[in-house]
Amino acid sequence: MRRVARAGLLLLVLAVGLMAYVRFSPNDAARWQVDPVTAGVAGLSNGYLLRPAGGDAAAPVYAMPPAALAARIDAVARAWPRTRRFAGDPAMGVVTYITRTLVWGFPDFTTVKVLPAPGGATFAAFARARFGQGDFGVNKARLLAWLAALR
């Protein structure tokens, strides 16, 4: 009986330690604030890539100036649950957001770069998980939801 109790206590301590590591480990802005036009590859199992060419999909062109599109994307992203600005600034045209899962707090990073386009502006975005090889499609779902909210 004592072995079972000790094993259970050990598992609990390990789970709490893992949760603390996931939630409180430092995140380096230089590692996650990347150019989504050139960084990453399409078809990742733990991410999703929107860009004009070579991504999983392309964002549409919006009939507005780049600064206005950057502000709209920032509003949509910051309204998303458990999401905050991590690095960058909409005024600069490149922002990385961090979104954490509800229970464990696993971080996902989404870098958005607004681009001028004929007739307005578009954007490239690279959403990816920090931990693990798969994300159960949450990064794709988040970017597609942001696209829908921008329409």
N, C-alpha and C positions, 0 to 999 in steps of 0.2 A: 504494500500500500504506500509506503514511504517513497519507493522508487517512482511510482505513478505520480505522486504529488510533486516530487522533485522534477520529474520530466515535464509535467504541466507548468510548473513555475519557470523552468528554463525556457520553454516555448513562449510563455507570456513575456518574459524579459527580452527574448530575441525579437518578438513581434513589436514590442514597444520601441526597442532600439532601432529596428528597421524603419518604423514609422517616423521616429525622430530624425533619422538620417535623411529620409525622403523630404520631410518638411523643412528641415533647417540647414541642409548642406548648402554651401555657397554656390551661386550661379554666376559665372563670369560673363559679363556683357559682351566682351570681345569675342567670345566663342559663339554666342547666340545671335548677335546683331550682324547678320550676314546679308549680302546682296541677293535677294531671291531671283534676280534675273540670271545670275551666273552660278549660284550655289545650288547644291543638291541635284538629285536626279529624280526623274519621274518614276512612279511605280513603287515607291518605298512602302514597306509593310508597316512602318510606324510614322508615316507622314503623308502630306498631300501638297502638291505644288501647282500653283496657278502662275502662269506667265505667258507672254505673247507667243512664244515658240518653245517647244521642247519640254513642256510641263504636262501634268495630268489633265489640265484644262486651261482655258484662257478666260480672263475676265472680259466683260463687254466694255465698250467705250461709252463713257458717260458724258453728256452734253453739259459740261461745267469745267471751270478751270481746275488745274491740279490742286491748288490750295483748298478749294471748296470740297473736292473729293477727299482729300486727306482729312479734313475736319469731319466729314460725314463718316468715313471709315473709323476714325478715332471714337466718335460717339457710339457707333454700333458696337465696336470692340469693347469699350469700357462699360457698356450696358450688359454685356454678356456675363453670366454668373461666374463668380470667382476669377475674374480677369482684371488685370491692371497693366498699366504701361510699365515695361521693364527697362527699356533703353530707347533712346532716340526721341524725336519730337515731330509731331505732324507738320510743323512749320518747315522742317528740314526735308520732309518728304519720305523719310524712312523711320519706322517705329517697330520695335519688337514688343509684343505683349506676352505675358505669362498667364496661363490659365491652369488652375489646379483642380484635380479631381475632388469630388465631394468628400469621400471617406478618408482615403490615404493621403491625399494632397500631392499626388504625382504631378510634376510640372510638365506642361506642354508649352512650347514656344512658337509664336506666330510672328514672322517678320513680314511687314508690308512696305512696299515701295511704290509710291505713286509716280506714274509716267505720263508725260504729255503724249497726246495722240491726235491725229487729224479729227477735228470736230469736238475736241474736249480732252478728256483724260481717261486713263485706265490704270490698272495696278498689277503688280506681281506680288504673290504672297507664298511664303514657305512655312507651313505648319508642321511641327514634328515633336515627337515625344523625347524627353531627355533619357528616360529609363526604358529598357526593354526593346524587344525586336518587333512587337506588334502593338497597335493602339486600338484595336477593335473598331476601326473606322471613325473614331471620334474627331480626329483632325480634319478629315474630309467633310464630315457632317458639319463641323463648326464653320469651315470656310464656305460651304454651300449655303448655310443659314445666313452668314454675313452677306453673301451675294444677294440672297432673297431680300434681306432687310434693306439693302441699298436700292432696290428697284422701286 
